[in-house]
């Protein structure tokens, strides 16, 4: 039987101004991306009959700003991890509970000096940041572990060290990912960092959590990305529909460190679900937009999704020939979170749609029929196959 998600499409996409410490209220950025996505979908704000979000702008504020009364499709960080809102939107329209669901993610940097914006900022419109929430599986960590591994950088450094020990993965192979991402970011006018980096730059970067240095870590930014998920019968009503072929998600099993197959993560389980819902194979994928909150996460996704064998992701990306824009599997074509900026998995979807639509400009890949998109790390993971 045809998978449920194939009854949905991404009918519109939108992106706000992107930058570091822009100084604009989150609601302003969310309005920018949302209005762009709605217009791109060929509909009006009044046509939106559902909203799904990972935050940070509350849905109530956005509904008031757009003048819509759509109910919020509540999600959380659950089965689809960071992509749960998007997956829930696909399910909602597939089941006939909505025709057009607006999905958005807005981020703002914490602290630091503000760069004067081009127009005055009204503090009364600023959106308070949501408090950080602990993912369930992490709550089971002992106090000793929690005190010595208090950030994702620490947890994932442990995974990476184990991968290096088991398979001979090298620091230089991680560096190939960072260098390739920066080369792609140079072709993306919205990317936070566009200046080229060399292997020497990468290896000499400030240490963060061994083996990670500063250039292994994603870049905090201000910005918002939105998309409209519509029922498939709207395909003729929008200019550039993107079809959802399959999706998979997983969370919780083994937490951060108790999986029997450590250093594997929830990405393995999410990928298994994804491929179980389609006849398509990894060899059918033309390009991939894979989460890179840290370089190692991309290696983990390459293996989980079957683009290479277990332990083979290091050699797969070595010298970046295979993952370049003109390679066998172009990877993170917009610059990834490592160089473009951290949008928690939503820029990967936006970029995949641009590439599938043939609208990625100087970074457009030649083969763009089928894309793999993935987000998350540790005990949360979600992935999709998107097609023209």
TARAMO-V856134 format. One record per residue. N is the residue number from 0. RES is the residue in three letters. PHI is phi in radians with two decimals (none if undefined). PSI is psi in whole degrees, -180 to 180 (NA if undefined). OMEGA is omega as a letter, one per 20 degrees, with the letter a starting at -180 (999 if undefined). Layout:
n=N res=RES phi=PHI psi=PSI omega=OMEGA
n=N res=RES phi=PHI psi=PSI omega=OMEGA
This chain:
n=0 res=UNK phi=none psi=144 omega=a
n=1 res=UNK phi=-1.07 psi=129 omega=r
n=2 res=UNK phi=-1.01 psi=144 omega=a
n=3 res=UNK phi=-0.93 psi=-43 omega=a
n=4 res=UNK phi=-1.13 psi=-19 omega=a
n=5 res=UNK phi=-1.26 psi=-5 omega=r
n=6 res=UNK phi=-1.56 psi=6 omega=a
n=7 res=UNK phi=-2.14 psi=156 omega=r
n=8 res=UNK phi=-2.37 psi=157 omega=r
n=9 res=UNK phi=-1.64 psi=107 omega=a
n=10 res=UNK phi=-1.60 psi=-20 omega=a
n=11 res=UNK phi=-2.71 psi=150 omega=r
n=12 res=UNK phi=-2.35 psi=152 omega=r
n=13 res=UNK phi=-2.65 psi=149 omega=r
n=14 res=UNK phi=-2.42 psi=141 omega=a
n=15 res=UNK phi=-1.54 psi=-175 omega=r
n=16 res=UNK phi=-1.03 psi=143 omega=a
n=17 res=UNK phi=-2.19 psi=138 omega=r
n=18 res=UNK phi=3.09 psi=178 omega=r
n=19 res=UNK phi=-1.71 psi=120 omega=r
n=20 res=UNK phi=0.95 psi=59 omega=a
n=21 res=UNK phi=-1.16 psi=-32 omega=a
n=22 res=UNK phi=1.57 psi=5 omega=r
n=23 res=UNK phi=-1.68 psi=145 omega=r
n=24 res=UNK phi=-1.05 psi=148 omega=r
n=25 res=UNK phi=-1.04 psi=-35 omega=a
n=26 res=UNK phi=-1.09 psi=-38 omega=r
n=27 res=UNK phi=-1.07 psi=-45 omega=a
n=28 res=UNK phi=-1.15 psi=-39 omega=a
n=29 res=UNK phi=-1.16 psi=-40 omega=r
n=30 res=UNK phi=-1.05 psi=-43 omega=a
n=31 res=UNK phi=-1.00 psi=-53 omega=a
n=32 res=UNK phi=-1.19 psi=-38 omega=a
n=33 res=UNK phi=-1.21 psi=-45 omega=r
n=34 res=UNK phi=-1.10 psi=-38 omega=r
n=35 res=UNK phi=-1.12 psi=-42 omega=a
n=36 res=UNK phi=-1.15 psi=-41 omega=a
n=37 res=UNK phi=-1.13 psi=-44 omega=r
n=38 res=UNK phi=-1.13 psi=-41 omega=r
n=39 res=UNK phi=-1.09 psi=-31 omega=r
n=40 res=UNK phi=-1.35 psi=-7 omega=r
n=41 res=UNK phi=1.35 psi=26 omega=r
n=42 res=UNK phi=-2.27 psi=-179 omega=r
n=43 res=UNK phi=-1.97 psi=160 omega=r
n=44 res=UNK phi=-0.92 psi=-35 omega=a
n=45 res=UNK phi=-1.13 psi=-19 omega=r
n=46 res=UNK phi=-1.38 psi=-16 omega=r
n=47 res=UNK phi=-1.21 psi=123 omega=a
n=48 res=UNK phi=-2.14 psi=22 omega=r
n=49 res=UNK phi=-2.95 psi=148 omega=r
n=50 res=UNK phi=-2.32 psi=136 omega=r
n=51 res=UNK phi=-2.35 psi=135 omega=a
n=52 res=UNK phi=-2.60 psi=151 omega=r
n=53 res=UNK phi=-1.64 psi=-5 omega=a
n=54 res=UNK phi=1.79 psi=-175 omega=j
n=55 res=UNK phi=-1.66 psi=-19 omega=r
n=56 res=UNK phi=-1.23 psi=123 omega=r
n=57 res=UNK phi=-1.05 psi=141 omega=a
n=58 res=UNK phi=-1.03 psi=-35 omega=a
n=59 res=UNK phi=-1.07 psi=-40 omega=r
n=60 res=UNK phi=-1.17 psi=-42 omega=a
n=61 res=UNK phi=-1.19 psi=-40 omega=r
n=62 res=UNK phi=-1.07 psi=-41 omega=r
n=63 res=UNK phi=-1.14 psi=-41 omega=a
n=64 res=UNK phi=-1.18 psi=-36 omega=a
n=65 res=UNK phi=-1.54 psi=-13 omega=a
n=66 res=UNK phi=1.27 psi=40 omega=r
n=67 res=UNK phi=-2.15 psi=159 omega=a
n=68 res=UNK phi=-2.10 psi=26 omega=a
n=69 res=UNK phi=-1.15 psi=139 omega=r
n=70 res=UNK phi=-1.25 psi=152 omega=r
n=71 res=UNK phi=-1.48 psi=131 omega=r
n=72 res=UNK phi=-1.54 psi=102 omega=a
n=73 res=UNK phi=-1.35 psi=133 omega=r
n=74 res=UNK phi=-2.25 psi=-110 omega=a
n=75 res=UNK phi=2.26 psi=-180 omega=r
n=76 res=UNK phi=-1.52 psi=91 omega=a
n=77 res=UNK phi=-2.18 psi=-129 omega=a
n=78 res=UNK phi=-0.99 psi=-37 omega=a
n=79 res=UNK phi=-1.70 psi=9 omega=r
n=80 res=UNK phi=1.02 psi=-134 omega=a
n=81 res=UNK phi=-1.08 psi=-27 omega=a
n=82 res=UNK phi=-1.60 psi=9 omega=a
n=83 res=UNK phi=-0.96 psi=-44 omega=r
n=84 res=UNK phi=-1.03 psi=-43 omega=r
n=85 res=UNK phi=-1.15 psi=-44 omega=r
n=86 res=UNK phi=-1.13 psi=-40 omega=r
n=87 res=UNK phi=-1.12 psi=-35 omega=r
n=88 res=UNK phi=-1.12 psi=-42 omega=r
n=89 res=UNK phi=-1.06 psi=-42 omega=r
n=90 res=UNK phi=-1.16 psi=-42 omega=a
n=91 res=UNK phi=-1.06 psi=-46 omega=a
n=92 res=UNK phi=-1.31 psi=-31 omega=r
n=93 res=UNK phi=-1.19 psi=-32 omega=r
n=94 res=UNK phi=-1.55 psi=0 omega=r
n=95 res=UNK phi=1.42 psi=13 omega=r
n=96 res=UNK phi=-1.43 psi=-13 omega=r
n=97 res=UNK phi=-2.79 psi=159 omega=r
n=98 res=UNK phi=-1.81 psi=-36 omega=a
n=99 res=UNK phi=-2.41 psi=113 omega=a
n=100 res=UNK phi=-1.94 psi=127 omega=r
n=101 res=UNK phi=-1.54 psi=125 omega=r
n=102 res=UNK phi=-2.06 psi=133 omega=r
n=103 res=UNK phi=-2.56 psi=157 omega=r
n=104 res=UNK phi=-2.37 psi=126 omega=r
n=105 res=UNK phi=-2.13 psi=136 omega=r
n=106 res=UNK phi=-2.27 psi=150 omega=r
n=107 res=UNK phi=-2.45 psi=141 omega=a
n=108 res=UNK phi=-1.23 psi=155 omega=r
n=109 res=UNK phi=-1.72 psi=133 omega=r
n=110 res=UNK phi=1.12 psi=-170 omega=r
n=111 res=UNK phi=1.46 psi=164 omega=r
n=112 res=UNK phi=-1.23 psi=142 omega=a
n=113 res=UNK phi=-1.57 psi=137 omega=r
n=114 res=UNK phi=-1.43 psi=127 omega=a
n=115 res=UNK phi=-0.98 psi=124 omega=r
n=116 res=UNK phi=-1.30 psi=169 omega=a
n=117 res=UNK phi=-1.33 psi=-13 omega=r
n=118 res=UNK phi=-2.47 psi=155 omega=a
n=119 res=UNK phi=-1.06 psi=146 omega=r
n=120 res=UNK phi=-1.76 psi=130 omega=r
n=121 res=UNK phi=-1.62 psi=106 omega=a
n=122 res=UNK phi=-1.00 psi=-27 omega=a
n=123 res=UNK phi=-1.16 psi=-17 omega=a
n=124 res=UNK phi=-1.71 psi=-1 omega=a
n=125 res=UNK phi=-1.19 psi=142 omega=a
n=126 res=UNK phi=-1.69 psi=121 omega=r
n=127 res=UNK phi=-1.06 psi=141 omega=r
n=128 res=UNK phi=-1.26 psi=142 omega=r
n=129 res=UNK phi=-1.20 psi=144 omega=r
n=130 res=UNK phi=-1.11 psi=148 omega=r
n=131 res=UNK phi=-1.13 psi=138 omega=r
n=132 res=UNK phi=-1.96 psi=139 omega=r
n=133 res=UNK phi=-1.47 psi=126 omega=r
n=134 res=UNK phi=-1.14 psi=137 omega=a
n=135 res=UNK phi=-0.77 psi=-53 omega=a
n=136 res=UNK phi=-1.05 psi=-26 omega=r
n=137 res=UNK phi=-1.29 psi=-25 omega=a
n=138 res=UNK phi=-1.11 psi=-20 omega=a
n=139 res=UNK phi=-1.49 psi=-2 omega=a
n=140 res=UNK phi=-1.23 psi=145 omega=r
n=141 res=UNK phi=-1.20 psi=160 omega=r
n=142 res=UNK phi=-1.04 psi=-37 omega=a
n=143 res=UNK phi=-1.07 psi=-48 omega=r
n=144 res=UNK phi=-1.13 psi=-44 omega=a
n=145 res=UNK phi=-1.07 psi=-37 omega=a
n=146 res=UNK phi=-1.27 psi=-26 omega=a
n=147 res=UNK phi=-1.77 psi=-10 omega=r
n=148 res=UNK phi=-2.41 psi=78 omega=a
n=149 res=UNK phi=-1.73 psi=8 omega=r
n=150 res=UNK phi=-2.54 psi=164 omega=r
n=151 res=UNK phi=-1.04 psi=-32 omega=r
n=152 res=UNK phi=-1.03 psi=-42 omega=r
n=153 res=UNK phi=-1.20 psi=-47 omega=a
n=154 res=UNK phi=-1.05 psi=-46 omega=a
n=155 res=UNK phi=-1.35 psi=-24 omega=r
n=156 res=UNK phi=-1.09 psi=-36 omega=r
n=157 res=UNK phi=-1.11 psi=-44 omega=r
n=158 res=UNK phi=-1.04 psi=-46 omega=a
n=159 res=UNK phi=-1.13 psi=-43 omega=r
n=160 res=UNK phi=-1.05 psi=-41 omega=r
n=161 res=UNK phi=-1.15 psi=-41 omega=r
n=162 res=UNK phi=-1.07 psi=-42 omega=r
n=163 res=UNK phi=-1.07 psi=-42 omega=a
n=164 res=UNK phi=-1.14 psi=-42 omega=a
n=165 res=UNK phi=-1.32 psi=-39 omega=a
n=166 res=UNK phi=-2.11 psi=-2 omega=r
n=167 res=UNK phi=1.35 psi=18 omega=r
n=168 res=UNK phi=-1.02 psi=139 omega=a
n=169 res=UNK phi=-1.99 psi=160 omega=r
n=170 res=UNK phi=-1.06 psi=-38 omega=r
n=171 res=UNK phi=-1.12 psi=-32 omega=r
n=172 res=UNK phi=-1.22 psi=-38 omega=r
n=173 res=UNK phi=-1.07 psi=-40 omega=a
n=174 res=UNK phi=-1.09 psi=-33 omega=r
n=175 res=UNK phi=-1.05 psi=-36 omega=r
n=176 res=UNK phi=-1.14 psi=-47 omega=a
n=177 res=UNK phi=-1.10 psi=-42 omega=a
n=178 res=UNK phi=-1.19 psi=-41 omega=r
n=179 res=UNK phi=-1.12 psi=-42 omega=r
n=180 res=UNK phi=-1.07 psi=-43 omega=a
n=181 res=UNK phi=-1.16 psi=-36 omega=r
n=182 res=UNK phi=-1.10 psi=-40 omega=r
n=183 res=UNK phi=-1.23 psi=-37 omega=r
n=184 res=UNK phi=-1.10 psi=-30 omega=r
n=185 res=UNK phi=-1.06 psi=-22 omega=a
n=186 res=UNK phi=-1.72 psi=5 omega=a
n=187 res=UNK phi=-2.01 psi=106 omega=a
n=188 res=UNK phi=-1.10 psi=-16 omega=r
n=189 res=UNK phi=-1.60 psi=-9 omega=a
n=190 res=UNK phi=-1.14 psi=144 omega=a
n=191 res=UNK phi=-1.17 psi=-41 omega=a
n=192 res=UNK phi=-2.19 psi=125 omega=a
n=193 res=UNK phi=-2.18 psi=-8 omega=r
n=194 res=UNK phi=-1.27 psi=136 omega=a
n=195 res=UNK phi=-1.04 psi=152 omega=r
n=196 res=UNK phi=-2.21 psi=151 omega=r
n=197 res=UNK phi=-1.84 psi=170 omega=r
n=198 res=UNK phi=-1.08 psi=-36 omega=r
n=199 res=UNK phi=-1.13 psi=-41 omega=r
n=200 res=UNK phi=-1.02 psi=-44 omega=a
n=201 res=UNK phi=-1.13 psi=-50 omega=a
n=202 res=UNK phi=-1.19 psi=-27 omega=a
n=203 res=UNK phi=-1.67 psi=5 omega=a
n=204 res=UNK phi=-1.16 psi=155 omega=a
n=205 res=UNK phi=-0.98 psi=131 omega=r
n=206 res=UNK phi=-1.12 psi=146 omega=r
n=207 res=UNK phi=-2.08 psi=-61 omega=r
n=208 res=UNK phi=-2.71 psi=108 omega=a
n=209 res=UNK phi=-0.86 psi=125 omega=j
n=210 res=UNK phi=-1.66 psi=11 omega=a
n=211 res=UNK phi=-1.43 psi=136 omega=r
n=212 res=UNK phi=-1.96 psi=-177 omega=a
n=213 res=UNK phi=-1.00 psi=-37 omega=a
n=214 res=UNK phi=-1.44 psi=1 omega=r
n=215 res=UNK phi=-1.56 psi=-7 omega=a
n=216 res=UNK phi=-1.94 psi=146 omega=a
n=217 res=UNK phi=-1.27 psi=169 omega=a
n=218 res=UNK phi=-1.88 psi=118 omega=r
n=219 res=UNK phi=-1.15 psi=139 omega=a
n=220 res=UNK phi=-2.51 psi=171 omega=r
n=221 res=UNK phi=-1.81 psi=138 omega=r
n=222 res=UNK phi=2.93 psi=174 omega=r
n=223 res=UNK phi=-2.57 psi=141 omega=r
n=224 res=UNK phi=-2.25 psi=136 omega=a
n=225 res=UNK phi=-2.32 psi=157 omega=r
n=226 res=UNK phi=-2.62 psi=155 omega=r
n=227 res=UNK phi=-1.92 psi=124 omega=r
n=228 res=UNK phi=-1.75 psi=123 omega=a
n=229 res=UNK phi=-2.15 psi=161 omega=r
n=230 res=UNK phi=-1.15 psi=149 omega=a
n=231 res=UNK phi=-1.09 psi=-22 omega=r
n=232 res=UNK phi=-1.30 psi=-2 omega=r
n=233 res=UNK phi=-1.55 psi=0 omega=a
n=234 res=UNK phi=-0.93 psi=-40 omega=a
n=235 res=UNK phi=-1.32 psi=-13 omega=a
n=236 res=UNK phi=-1.64 psi=-1 omega=r
n=237 res=UNK phi=-2.23 psi=157 omega=a
n=238 res=UNK phi=-1.33 psi=-34 omega=a
n=239 res=UNK phi=-2.41 psi=68 omega=a
n=240 res=UNK phi=-1.18 psi=141 omega=r
n=241 res=UNK phi=-2.02 psi=126 omega=a
n=242 res=UNK phi=-1.55 psi=144 omega=r
n=243 res=UNK phi=-1.70 psi=113 omega=a
n=244 res=UNK phi=-1.55 psi=-37 omega=a
n=245 res=UNK phi=-2.91 psi=156 omega=r
n=246 res=UNK phi=-2.57 psi=154 omega=r
n=247 res=UNK phi=-2.59 psi=149 omega=r
n=248 res=UNK phi=-2.61 psi=161 omega=r
n=249 res=UNK phi=-2.80 psi=151 omega=r
n=250 res=UNK phi=-2.75 psi=146 omega=r
n=251 res=UNK phi=1.68 psi=-36 omega=a
n=252 res=UNK phi=-1.02 psi=113 omega=r
n=253 res=UNK phi=1.39 psi=-4 omega=a
n=254 res=UNK phi=1.03 psi=-145 omega=a
n=255 res=UNK phi=-1.42 psi=-29 omega=a
n=256 res=UNK phi=-2.46 psi=4 omega=a
n=257 res=UNK phi=-1.88 psi=14 omega=r
n=258 res=UNK phi=-1.25 psi=138 omega=r
n=259 res=UNK phi=-1.18 psi=-20 omega=r
n=260 res=UNK phi=-1.81 psi=22 omega=r
n=261 res=UNK phi=-0.81 psi=134 omega=j
n=262 res=UNK phi=-1.65 psi=20 omega=r
n=263 res=UNK phi=-1.15 psi=159 omega=a
n=264 res=UNK phi=-2.32 psi=-173 omega=a
n=265 res=UNK phi=-1.07 psi=-20 omega=r
n=266 res=UNK phi=-0.99 psi=-34 omega=r
n=267 res=UNK phi=-1.09 psi=-45 omega=a
n=268 res=UNK phi=-1.24 psi=-39 omega=r
n=269 res=UNK phi=-1.11 psi=-42 omega=a
n=270 res=UNK phi=-1.14 psi=-39 omega=r
n=271 res=UNK phi=-1.06 psi=-43 omega=r
n=272 res=UNK phi=-1.13 psi=-42 omega=r
n=273 res=UNK phi=-0.97 psi=-54 omega=a
n=274 res=UNK phi=-1.23 psi=-21 omega=r
n=275 res=UNK phi=-1.27 psi=-13 omega=a
n=276 res=UNK phi=-1.85 psi=15 omega=a
n=277 res=UNK phi=-2.71 psi=158 omega=r
n=278 res=UNK phi=-1.57 psi=-7 omega=r
n=279 res=UNK phi=-1.18 psi=157 omega=a
n=280 res=UNK phi=-2.22 psi=163 omega=r
n=281 res=UNK phi=-0.93 psi=-35 omega=a
n=282 res=UNK phi=-1.16 psi=-18 omega=r
n=283 res=UNK phi=-1.40 psi=-16 omega=a
n=284 res=UNK phi=-1.33 psi=132 omega=a
n=285 res=UNK phi=-1.53 psi=-35 omega=r
n=286 res=UNK phi=-2.73 psi=164 omega=a
n=287 res=UNK phi=-2.36 psi=139 omega=r
n=288 res=UNK phi=-2.07 psi=99 omega=a
n=289 res=UNK phi=-2.03 psi=138 omega=a
n=290 res=UNK phi=-0.93 psi=133 omega=r
n=291 res=UNK phi=-2.40 psi=52 omega=r
n=292 res=UNK phi=-0.98 psi=-33 omega=r
n=293 res=UNK phi=-2.46 psi=150 omega=a
n=294 res=UNK phi=-0.92 psi=-40 omega=a
n=295 res=UNK phi=-1.08 psi=-31 omega=r
n=296 res=UNK phi=-1.04 psi=-36 omega=r
n=297 res=UNK phi=-1.17 psi=-41 omega=r
n=298 res=UNK phi=-1.04 psi=-43 omega=a
n=299 res=UNK phi=-1.10 psi=-41 omega=r
n=300 res=UNK phi=-1.20 psi=-38 omega=r
n=301 res=UNK phi=-1.02 psi=-42 omega=r
n=302 res=UNK phi=-1.27 psi=-44 omega=a
n=303 res=UNK phi=-1.05 psi=-40 omega=a
n=304 res=UNK phi=-1.44 psi=-4 omega=r
n=305 res=UNK phi=1.46 psi=18 omega=r
n=306 res=UNK phi=-1.32 psi=-18 omega=r
n=307 res=UNK phi=-2.67 psi=171 omega=a
n=308 res=UNK phi=-1.40 psi=171 omega=r
n=309 res=UNK phi=-1.02 psi=127 omega=r
n=310 res=UNK phi=1.39 psi=2 omega=a
n=311 res=UNK phi=-1.76 psi=4 omega=a
n=312 res=UNK phi=-1.19 psi=-32 omega=r
n=313 res=UNK phi=-1.05 psi=-57 omega=r
n=314 res=UNK phi=-1.05 psi=-31 omega=a
n=315 res=UNK phi=-1.06 psi=-39 omega=a
n=316 res=UNK phi=-1.70 psi=-7 omega=a
n=317 res=UNK phi=-0.94 psi=132 omega=a
n=318 res=UNK phi=1.13 psi=1 omega=r
n=319 res=UNK phi=1.13 psi=9 omega=a
n=320 res=UNK phi=-1.10 psi=-45 omega=a
n=321 res=UNK phi=-1.21 psi=-28 omega=a
n=322 res=UNK phi=-1.82 psi=5 omega=r
n=323 res=UNK phi=-1.23 psi=169 omega=a
n=324 res=UNK phi=-0.99 psi=-31 omega=r
n=325 res=UNK phi=-1.82 psi=18 omega=a
n=326 res=UNK phi=-1.55 psi=-175 omega=a
n=327 res=UNK phi=-1.16 psi=-36 omega=r
n=328 res=UNK phi=-2.40 psi=83 omega=r
n=329 res=UNK phi=-0.93 psi=135 omega=a
n=330 res=UNK phi=-2.24 psi=132 omega=r
n=331 res=UNK phi=0.83 psi=62 omega=a
n=332 res=UNK phi=-1.16 psi=-18 omega=a
n=333 res=UNK phi=-1.60 psi=-7 omega=a
n=334 res=UNK phi=2.00 psi=-8 omega=r
n=335 res=UNK phi=1.11 psi=177 omega=r
n=336 res=UNK phi=-1.22 psi=-19 omega=a
n=337 res=UNK phi=-1.17 psi=-32 omega=a
n=338 res=UNK phi=-2.21 psi=-39 omega=a
n=339 res=UNK phi=-1.31 psi=-46 omega=r
n=340 res=UNK phi=2.49 psi=156 omega=a
n=341 res=UNK phi=-1.45 psi=109 omega=r
n=342 res=UNK phi=-2.09 psi=20 omega=r
n=343 res=UNK phi=0.89 psi=44 omega=r
n=344 res=UNK phi=1.65 psi=-6 omega=a
n=345 res=UNK phi=-1.60 psi=-24 omega=r
n=346 res=UNK phi=-1.25 psi=-31 omega=r
n=347 res=UNK phi=-1.10 psi=-38 omega=r
n=348 res=UNK phi=-1.21 psi=-45 omega=r
n=349 res=UNK phi=-1.02 psi=-46 omega=a
n=350 res=UNK phi=-1.16 psi=-40 omega=r
n=351 res=UNK phi=-1.03 psi=-42 omega=r
n=352 res=UNK phi=-1.12 psi=-44 omega=r
n=353 res=UNK phi=-1.02 psi=-46 omega=a
n=354 res=UNK phi=-1.11 psi=-45 omega=r
n=355 res=UNK phi=-1.10 psi=-32 omega=r
n=356 res=UNK phi=-1.44 psi=-6 omega=a
n=357 res=UNK phi=1.26 psi=29 omega=a
n=358 res=UNK phi=-2.05 psi=24 omega=a
n=359 res=UNK phi=-1.59 psi=9 omega=r
n=360 res=UNK phi=1.09 psi=-133 omega=a
n=361 res=UNK phi=-1.14 psi=-19 omega=a
n=362 res=UNK phi=-1.78 psi=11 omega=a
n=363 res=UNK phi=-1.08 psi=131 omega=r
n=364 res=UNK phi=-1.53 psi=155 omega=a
n=365 res=UNK phi=-1.25 psi=-49 omega=r
n=366 res=UNK phi=-1.61 psi=118 omega=a
n=367 res=UNK phi=-2.57 psi=52 omega=r
n=368 res=UNK phi=-1.62 psi=-36 omega=a
n=369 res=UNK phi=-2.44 psi=131 omega=a
n=370 res=UNK phi=-2.13 psi=144 omega=r
n=371 res=UNK phi=-1.82 psi=132 omega=a
n=372 res=UNK phi=-2.21 psi=135 omega=a
n=373 res=UNK phi=-2.56 psi=147 omega=r
n=374 res=UNK phi=-2.55 psi=148 omega=r
n=375 res=UNK phi=1.96 psi=168 omega=r
n=376 res=UNK phi=-2.82 psi=166 omega=a
n=377 res=UNK phi=1.11 psi=-127 omega=a
n=378 res=UNK phi=-1.55 psi=8 omega=r
n=379 res=UNK phi=-2.26 psi=138 omega=a
n=380 res=UNK phi=-2.82 psi=144 omega=r
n=381 res=UNK phi=-2.57 psi=147 omega=a
n=382 res=UNK phi=-2.63 psi=156 omega=a
n=383 res=UNK phi=-2.46 psi=155 omega=r
n=384 res=UNK phi=-1.91 psi=126 omega=a
n=385 res=UNK phi=-2.09 psi=144 omega=a
n=386 res=UNK phi=-2.38 psi=164 omega=r
n=387 res=UNK phi=-1.15 psi=NA omega=999
